[in-house]
Amino acid sequence: MIVDRNNLPEDIRDLPESCFEIVGSEDISDEPFKTEAIGFFKDAIYRLRKNKLSVIAFWLITAVIISAIIVPHLTGYSPTAQNLAYRNLPPKIPGLEKLGIADGTRILTNRPKASLSEFPEGSIIQIVREYKASNVDMVDVKVDYYKFVGVPEGEYHWMGTDYLGRDLCTRLFLGARISLLIAFFAVVANIIIGVVYGACAGYYGGRVDMILTHFAEILDGLPYLVVTILFMLLFGSGMFSIVLALTVTGWIGTARLVRAQFYRFKGREYVLAARTLGVRDRALIFRHILPNAIGPVITRAMISIPGAIFSESFLAYIGLGIKPPNPSIGVLLSDGQRVLLQYPYQTVFPAVLISVLMVSFNLFANGLRDALDPTQRGEI
Amino acid sequence: MSDSTYLLEVKNLCRHFTSGRGKNKLVVKAVDNVSFGVKPAETFGLVGESGCGKTTLGRTIIRLYDPTSGQVFFNGREISGKMTGELRRYLTENIAMIFQDPIESLNPRMTVEEIIGEGLKVRGVKDKAEIRRRVVEMLKKVGLNEEHATRYPHEFSGGQRQRIGIARALIVQPKMIIADEPVSALDVSIQAQVINLLNDLKEEFGLTILFIAHNLSVVKYFSDRIGVMYYGRLVEVARGEDLYAKPLHPYTRALLSAIPEPNPLTARNKKRLDYDPERDHDYSREKPEMVEIEPEHFVYCSPSEAARYREICRSAVKAGD
């Protein structure tokens, strides 16, 4: 019986059954789509590329990374070879020197006028000021410092040298390489531990969750510096101890985030559907829930890279950095600030580099967050 | 311990949710002492208002929730006991589920082929070409085509997604399907399309379906027998025609009186009944239970009510003569 006649208007109530047919019972067959299939990550990259700032930030990061890889080999100086005669040389860059910036000059102050004749030939550029002190003629004199200390013609230190006469440019990019490596390892370790830990807590819930969460909270309560110093004592100062120090509590935030994400996604109908098909826990966690929950985790990883670089710099700054003579951005900053007033360029270059990294990573991470946010899908 | 005429038999099934502890403890009896059976190749419709426990019942049967008490038998085997890997395999091989929300029930990060083929993969089909072949075959059965296999769910319309959900459930060739409000999120023209598709597939595969819905017209069209749920309890079970012709339980009557009529002339004169368990039943002296009033027509009632219902049935038969 298809038709309930009681419900029909009277004039058609007595029509025979054959006059009725079921609407929608014809064979359904849909047209193929004409557009291209777009997966989630493809879509995310498409939207990321629409965000100009993120693209710039991405290329800046790439440039720094490439420089960190090749620049130390291009300068022709060893990052660790000391030359006390050439110490604290100011920056000198070919091309720019003619414009008056980075030309390797320096103003020497409070020199007795008589001593000028002892200066190497051609090193004096200009006498800036003349005055008398205790009846002695004194001068401030601008010299070509490279000639002054006897650096051969044609030798350039683009960012000058430090207090031991090591080329700063080589050391800075080698330092950037080491800092980036430390940050990369620390973040990868944090993400792996955090994702697995958070996934277990969030997926299984209940008692498992309670125990795991409380354990993480106890670990989170450990004073970070004390732990770091203990690691330094145990393993010696170096990359390994720093990565370990950054990992020991760093993963907890990721774990919390992943746990919350799992609570959000594990009750979704597609997860239930997969469970009714008999999909195993591991596949549920890594194939069904994690790909949907990964957006904020990626963003967090990106944001925590500059964080890790900064932490490393902080540790180096207070003297817990990697073993000398190896540089890192933090070590260079720490060395530079001691002579900040006399030789500011020794602080400025590392500071500029770390700022560029921080800003770029943050901008890139913001763009990534927007691109991975499913609610913004289809916009822009 | 189970009746062999039934493929799926539910006996005194309870599923309670608790929250809080001690004084604040709150127990919600989502499914309370429900018993019924579904025969092979039959469609059993389960209706009731929102929040009455229909979905919970379906999910408890397929063990997305663990039952608080009671038993469920499938093909004579108890499936409500302790969960083992073997039982999980038995369940997933025999019962599949279609979900309510076509947007929510497909993983947005997987292609249609991955979604539909997952059931095969779980069952150990490793050959990619074989999976592909069967997925495409299944897609064609539900009216989609080969090209759709590489697409992601967000590119489809609601009706198409629901058909993908149906394909996913059917590709593992289950004996039974629990369809949890498969059409309630769709618009009416697409509802008909999906329901008719389900009907065709049911005949083709000889499926047994537990059809959960709150749309009475849909249930009436689709189901052989219908169970009415109210607040976690099954209050009336009958063959489709019987339920609509002679509803006995006051809640069933109220529910049927709420169906909108497409004809304004009759709709104007229609009387809407309401149901208040406090007013309509007096269970202070007699305990209610499931009573078979007529063959295959069960009502949850006390003995005195049962006598009254029998009287109604008898007079209905006389009036029919």
HADDOCK unambig.tbl for C-alpha pairs under 7 A between the chains (distance, minus, plus):
assign (segid A and resid 7 and name CA) (segid B and resid 261 and name CA) 6.65 0.50 0.50
assign (segid A and resid 7 and name CA) (segid B and resid 263 and name CA) 6.35 0.50 0.50
assign (segid A and resid 8 and name CA) (segid B and resid 263 and name CA) 6.37 0.50 0.50
assign (segid A and resid 9 and name CA) (segid B and resid 263 and name CA) 6.41 0.50 0.50
assign (segid A and resid 24 and name CA) (segid B and resid 192 and name CA) 5.77 0.50 0.50
assign (segid A and resid 24 and name CA) (segid B and resid 193 and name CA) 5.02 0.50 0.50
assign (segid A and resid 25 and name CA) (segid B and resid 193 and name CA) 6.29 0.50 0.50
assign (segid A and resid 25 and name CA) (segid B and resid 196 and name CA) 5.72 0.50 0.50
assign (segid A and resid 28 and name CA) (segid B and resid 143 and name CA) 4.88 0.50 0.50
assign (segid A and resid 29 and name CA) (segid B and resid 143 and name CA) 4.19 0.50 0.50
assign (segid A and resid 29 and name CA) (segid B and resid 144 and name CA) 5.68 0.50 0.50
assign (segid A and resid 30 and name CA) (segid B and resid 143 and name CA) 6.21 0.50 0.50
assign (segid A and resid 30 and name CA) (segid B and resid 144 and name CA) 5.42 0.50 0.50
assign (segid A and resid 30 and name CA) (segid B and resid 145 and name CA) 6.91 0.50 0.50
assign (segid A and resid 32 and name CA) (segid B and resid 145 and name CA) 6.79 0.50 0.50
assign (segid A and resid 32 and name CA) (segid B and resid 147 and name CA) 5.93 0.50 0.50
assign (segid A and resid 32 and name CA) (segid B and resid 148 and name CA) 6.57 0.50 0.50
assign (segid A and resid 37 and name CA) (segid B and resid 151 and name CA) 5.50 0.50 0.50
assign (segid A and resid 39 and name CA) (segid B and resid 152 and name CA) 6.59 0.50 0.50
assign (segid A and resid 40 and name CA) (segid B and resid 109 and name CA) 6.33 0.50 0.50
assign (segid A and resid 268 and name CA) (segid B and resid 104 and name CA) 6.69 0.50 0.50
assign (segid A and resid 269 and name CA) (segid B and resid 104 and name CA) 5.61 0.50 0.50
assign (segid A and resid 269 and name CA) (segid B and resid 105 and name CA) 4.49 0.50 0.50
assign (segid A and resid 270 and name CA) (segid B and resid 104 and name CA) 6.25 0.50 0.50
assign (segid A and resid 270 and name CA) (segid B and resid 105 and name CA) 4.02 0.50 0.50
assign (segid A and resid 270 and name CA) (segid B and resid 106 and name CA) 5.03 0.50 0.50
assign (segid A and resid 270 and name CA) (segid B and resid 107 and name CA) 5.46 0.50 0.50
assign (segid A and resid 273 and name CA) (segid B and resid 105 and name CA) 6.74 0.50 0.50
assign (segid A and resid 276 and name CA) (segid B and resid 92 and name CA) 6.06 0.50 0.50
assign (segid A and resid 276 and name CA) (segid B and resid 96 and name CA) 6.44 0.50 0.50
assign (segid A and resid 276 and name CA) (segid B and resid 97 and name CA) 6.79 0.50 0.50
assign (segid A and resid 277 and name CA) (segid B and resid 92 and name CA) 5.36 0.50 0.50
assign (segid A and resid 277 and name CA) (segid B and resid 96 and name CA) 6.83 0.50 0.50
assign (segid A and resid 277 and name CA) (segid B and resid 119 and name CA) 5.58 0.50 0.50
assign (segid A and resid 278 and name CA) (segid B and resid 88 and name CA) 6.71 0.50 0.50
assign (segid A and resid 278 and name CA) (segid B and resid 89 and name CA) 6.66 0.50 0.50
assign (segid A and resid 278 and name CA) (segid B and resid 92 and name CA) 5.53 0.50 0.50
assign (segid A and resid 278 and name CA) (segid B and resid 122 and name CA) 6.71 0.50 0.50
assign (segid A and resid 279 and name CA) (segid B and resid 122 and name CA) 6.03 0.50 0.50
assign (segid A and resid 288 and name CA) (segid B and resid 107 and name CA) 6.88 0.50 0.50
assign (segid A and resid 291 and name CA) (segid B and resid 109 and name CA) 6.77 0.50 0.50
assign (segid A and resid 292 and name CA) (segid B and resid 109 and name CA) 6.81 0.50 0.50
